[in-house]
Amino acid sequence: MKKLLILIASFPFVLNAQEAKKNRIDKAVSIGISFSPDYNFRTLKNNDGSSSSAMVIDRRNQIEKGKFGFTTGLSLHAGLSKKLELQTGLLYSSKGYKSPKQVLDYASRPGEPVYIKSEASFNYLDVPLKLNFISGSGQVRFIVGAGLTANFLLNDSEKVILIYADGSEHDFHQSIGFTYKKFNLSSLISAGVQFELRKNILLRTEPTFRYGLLKINDTPVTAYLWNVGFAIGVCYKLNLK
C-alpha cells in the first residue's frame, strides 16, 4: 500500500519529465543543406506609363522566355513547438531569363552571324526567414511554409551567343548595361513532405515559389524576378541540452 501511494504521488512528476523531454524534442535545432533546381523568369512593369515603354514590354514578352537556374546552401531550423518551426539559412541563387534564337537584320552579309540569342543572369546571396507548419506523426510528416527572403546581388551579366551560317557559334559575356539594385526582397511559399531516414536525420522535398517584391532597377521598363523550384534538403538534428 505504501509503495502504491508513493507511485501515485510520483506520477505527476513522471508526466512532467516526459512532457519536458517531449518539448525538448519538439524544439530541437537542426542544420542542413539543400538544393533546388528552379525555373526562372520575370514580370515586366511600365515605370513611366509611356506608350513606348508599353511597346517595349509587348515586344520583350513576345521574345523572352524563362530559363533554368538553382538555389542551394545551408539551412538552420529551430522548433518552436510540435507543429511550428522557424527556418533561416544562407543560400546562393542563380536567377534570370533568356532570349531564344533570333534572326539578325544583316544576315545576308558574308561572314557575319545570322542568328543571335542571349541569357541574362542575376546571382544572389539569399537569407530566408520562413515559418513552417508541420503536421502528421511518425516517419512521414507534411510541411507548409511561408516567409520572406533578403536577396543581396553578387553580380549580373548577359551571355550573348552568335550563330553563323555553317552552324558554328561564338559566345561572350558582357554587362547587361543597367545599374541593378543590390538589395531585393522576395516572398516565398512552400509545401512538401518530410521523411525521417534514421534517428536525427531528415529528408525534405518541398516545391517552392519565390516572387521578388522589389523592382530590380529604376529604368522606364523594369522587372520583378520570380521562380518555381523543387527543393531537396537533408537536415541533422542537434542534441542540445
C-alpha positions in Angstrom: 0.0 0.0 0.0 2.8 2.3 0.9 4.5 1.6 -2.4 1.2 2.3 -4.3 0.9 5.7 -2.5 4.5 6.6 -3.5 3.8 5.6 -7.1 0.6 7.7 -7.3 2.4 10.7 -5.6 5.3 10.5 -8.1 3.1 10.1 -11.2 2.7 13.8 -11.9 6.5 14.2 -11.7 6.9 11.4 -14.2 4.4 13.1 -16.6 6.2 16.4 -16.2 9.6 14.8 -17.0 8.1 13.1 -20.1 6.5 16.3 -21.2 9.7 18.2 -20.8 11.6 15.6 -22.8 8.9 15.8 -25.5 9.2 19.6 -25.6 12.9 19.3 -26.0 12.4 17.1 -29.0 9.7 19.4 -30.5 12.0 22.4 -30.0 15.1 20.7 -31.4 17.5 22.7 -33.6 18.7 21.2 -36.8 21.1 22.2 -39.6 21.0 21.1 -43.2 21.9 21.5 -46.8 19.5 21.9 -49.7 19.4 22.2 -53.5 16.6 23.4 -55.6 16.5 23.3 -59.4 14.5 26.4 -60.4 12.6 27.6 -63.4 13.2 31.4 -63.5 11.5 34.3 -65.3 10.4 37.9 -64.7 7.4 40.2 -64.7 7.8 43.5 -66.6 6.4 46.8 -65.4 5.9 50.1 -67.2 7.5 52.6 -64.8 6.9 55.9 -66.7 3.5 54.9 -68.2 4.6 55.9 -71.7 3.4 54.2 -74.9 7.0 53.5 -76.0 7.6 51.6 -72.7 4.4 49.6 -73.3 5.7 48.7 -76.8 9.0 47.5 -75.3 7.1 45.3 -72.8 5.0 43.8 -75.5 8.0 43.1 -77.7 10.0 41.6 -74.8 7.1 39.4 -73.7 7.0 38.0 -77.3 10.7 37.3 -77.4 12.0 36.5 -73.9 11.5 33.2 -72.2 12.2 31.7 -68.8 15.5 29.8 -68.0 16.6 27.2 -65.5 18.7 28.1 -62.5 19.1 26.9 -59.0 19.1 27.8 -55.3 21.5 26.0 -52.9 23.1 26.4 -49.5 22.9 25.9 -45.7 19.7 25.9 -43.6 19.0 26.3 -39.9 15.8 25.1 -38.3 14.5 25.9 -34.8 11.5 24.2 -33.5 9.1 26.5 -31.7 6.5 23.8 -30.8 5.4 20.4 -32.0 3.9 21.9 -35.1 5.8 25.1 -35.7 9.3 25.7 -36.9 11.4 28.8 -37.8 13.7 28.3 -40.7 16.6 30.5 -41.9 19.9 29.9 -43.7 22.5 31.2 -46.2 21.8 30.4 -49.8 23.3 31.1 -53.3 20.8 31.5 -56.1 21.1 32.0 -59.9 18.1 33.7 -61.5 17.3 35.4 -64.8 15.7 34.9 -68.2 16.7 34.4 -71.9 16.1 35.4 -75.5 15.8 32.4 -77.8 17.4 32.4 -81.3 16.5 35.5 -83.4 17.4 36.3 -87.0 19.8 39.2 -87.4 18.9 42.0 -89.8 22.2 41.9 -91.6 22.2 38.1 -92.0 22.8 38.3 -95.8 26.3 39.9 -95.3 29.1 37.3 -96.0 31.0 36.2 -92.9 28.5 37.7 -90.4 26.5 35.7 -87.9 22.9 35.0 -89.0 21.3 34.4 -85.6 21.7 35.7 -82.1 20.5 34.5 -78.7 21.2 35.8 -75.1 20.8 35.0 -71.5 20.5 37.4 -68.6 21.8 36.1 -65.2 21.5 37.5 -61.7 23.4 35.8 -58.9 22.3 36.5 -55.3 23.2 35.7 -51.7 19.9 34.9 -50.1 18.9 34.9 -46.4 15.4 33.4 -45.9 13.2 33.7 -42.9 10.3 31.2 -43.1 7.7 29.8 -40.7 6.9 26.2 -41.3 3.7 24.4 -40.1 4.3 20.6 -39.7 1.5 18.1 -39.4 1.3 14.3 -39.1 3.2 11.8 -37.0 5.7 9.0 -37.4 8.3 8.9 -40.1 6.4 10.9 -42.7 5.1 14.4 -42.0 3.7 17.2 -44.1 5.1 20.7 -44.2 3.6 24.1 -45.3 5.7 27.2 -45.1 5.7 30.9 -45.9 8.1 33.8 -45.4 10.5 36.4 -46.8 14.0 36.2 -48.3 16.5 39.0 -48.3 18.4 39.0 -51.7 21.8 40.5 -52.0 23.0 40.9 -55.6 26.5 39.5 -56.1 26.8 40.1 -59.9 24.8 40.3 -63.1 25.8 39.5 -66.7 24.5 38.8 -70.1 25.7 35.8 -72.2 25.5 36.5 -75.9 25.7 33.7 -78.5 26.3 34.4 -82.2 25.4 31.7 -84.6 26.9 31.6 -88.1 25.6 30.1 -91.4 27.8 27.0 -91.1 26.3 26.3 -87.6 29.3 27.4 -85.6 28.9 29.5 -82.5 30.7 32.3 -80.7 29.7 33.4 -77.2 30.9 36.1 -74.9 29.8 37.7 -71.6 29.0 41.4 -71.2 27.5 43.7 -68.7 23.7 44.0 -69.1 24.2 47.8 -69.3 21.9 48.9 -66.4 22.6 49.6 -62.8 20.7 46.9 -60.8 19.7 47.3 -57.2 22.0 45.5 -54.8 19.1 44.5 -52.4 15.8 42.9 -53.1 13.1 41.2 -51.0 11.2 38.1 -52.1 8.2 36.3 -50.8 8.2 32.6 -50.7 5.8 29.8 -50.1 6.4 26.0 -50.0 4.6 22.8 -49.3 6.1 19.3 -49.1 6.9 16.2 -47.2 9.5 15.3 -44.5 10.9 11.8 -44.2 12.8 10.5 -41.2 15.5 8.5 -42.7 17.1 7.5 -39.4 17.4 8.9 -35.9 18.2 12.7 -36.2 18.4 12.6 -40.0 15.5 14.1 -42.0 14.9 14.4 -45.8 12.7 17.1 -47.1 11.2 17.7 -50.5 9.4 21.0 -51.0 8.0 22.5 -54.2 8.7 26.3 -53.7 7.5 29.5 -55.3 9.5 32.8 -54.8 8.5 36.2 -56.1 10.5 39.4 -56.0 8.7 42.2 -54.2 11.0 45.0 -55.3 11.9 46.1 -58.8 15.4 45.2 -60.0 16.2 48.7 -61.4 14.8 52.2 -62.0 14.6 52.2 -65.8 11.4 53.0 -67.7 10.8 49.3 -68.1 11.8 47.2 -65.1 11.4 43.6 -63.9 10.4 41.6 -60.9 12.2 38.3 -60.8 10.4 35.1 -59.8 10.9 31.3 -59.9 9.4 27.9 -59.2 11.6 25.3 -57.7 11.7 21.8 -56.1 13.9 22.0 -53.0 15.5 18.8 -51.7 17.2 19.0 -48.3 18.9 16.9 -45.7 18.8 18.0 -42.0 20.6 16.8 -39.0 19.0 17.3 -35.5 21.5 18.6 -32.9 21.3 17.1 -29.5 21.3 20.3 -27.5 21.0 20.1 -23.7 
